[in-house]
Amino acid sequence: MPKLKTKSAFKLRFRLSANGKVKTSRAGHNHFMRRKSSRSLTEAVHGQYLEGSDKKIVERLMPYGMK
């Protein structure tokens, strides 16, 4: 069987942790920041981990993970 290709967009937007979790950044911290509360900006700066069906989609499109 030929090798499976990783989707290029997923390489930029997602990272795999050593434990197999999928980490991504949160939306909403690029512009219009004056309108947002400090709590929402703090949460947006830190990443988040995907769960469930979203995680399965990313793992399927990144077959060999991030090396």
Buried (B, 14 or more C-beta within 10 A) or exposed (E): EEEEEBBEEBEEEBBBEEEEEBEBBEEEBEEEEEEEEEEBEEBBEEEEEBEEEEBEEBBEBBEEEEE
